[in-house]
Amino acid sequence: MAIAQITALSQTILKPLPPGMFPPNILKYDASSVPILQLSIHSDSLREEELYDLGQNFIRTQLATVQGAAVPLPYGG
């Protein structure tokens, strides 16, 4: 019930935000949803776009094959 209330309340902040903004993600957080891996990549020779593509199309797809893994989209910049 608390998640539903927070989600409903978060929808009220969308109106003053710029057009095209996505609503916030509300996630239930408990011991089973704690990340066990955080990965950061860096390169002195690759551009930011190339690193993002590497994370999205290679690293993420390899991690997604792990049974029971929930793999979110890469972010950063």
SULFEN-V994537 format. One record per residue. N is the residue number from 0. RES is the residue in three letters. OMEGA is omega in degrees with one decimal (999 if undefined). Layout:
<<N & RES & OMEGA> <N & RES & OMEGA>>
This chain:
<<0 & MET & -179.3> <1 & ALA & 179.0> <2 & ILE & 178.6> <3 & ALA & 179.6> <4 & GLN & 179.4> <5 & ILE & 178.0> <6 & THR & 179.0> <7 & ALA & 179.6> <8 & LEU & -179.0> <9 & SER & 178.7> <10 & GLN & -178.0> <11 & THR & -179.1> <12 & ILE & -176.8> <13 & LEU & -174.5> <14 & LYS & -179.8> <15 & PRO & -179.5> <16 & LEU & 178.6> <17 & PRO & 178.9> <18 & PRO & 177.6> <19 & GLY & 178.8> <20 & MET & 177.9> <21 & PHE & 176.3> <22 & PRO & -180.0> <23 & PRO & 174.3> <24 & ASN & 176.2> <25 & ILE & -176.8> <26 & LEU & 172.4> <27 & LYS & -175.3> <28 & TYR & 176.2> <29 & ASP & -174.9> <30 & ALA & -179.0> <31 & SER & -179.7> <32 & SER & 177.7> <33 & VAL & 179.0> <34 & PRO & 176.5> <35 & ILE & -179.9> <36 & LEU & 171.4> <37 & GLN & -173.1> <38 & LEU & 177.0> <39 & SER & 177.3> <40 & ILE & -177.7> <41 & HIS & 176.6> <42 & SER & 173.3> <43 & ASP & -176.3> <44 & SER & -179.9> <45 & LEU & 175.7> <46 & ARG & 179.8> <47 & GLU & 179.9> <48 & GLU & 179.1> <49 & GLU & 176.6> <50 & LEU & 178.5> <51 & TYR & 178.9> <52 & ASP & 177.7> <53 & LEU & 178.8> <54 & GLY & -176.5> <55 & GLN & -169.4> <56 & ASN & -179.5> <57 & PHE & -176.0> <58 & ILE & -178.0> <59 & ARG & -179.3> <60 & THR & 177.3> <61 & GLN & 178.8> <62 & LEU & -178.2> <63 & ALA & -179.8> <64 & THR & 178.4> <65 & VAL & -177.0> <66 & GLN & 178.2> <67 & GLY & -178.3> <68 & ALA & 170.6> <69 & ALA & -172.6> <70 & VAL & 179.1> <71 & PRO & 177.2> <72 & LEU & 175.3> <73 & PRO & 177.2> <74 & TYR & 177.1> <75 & GLY & 179.1> <76 & GLY & 999>>
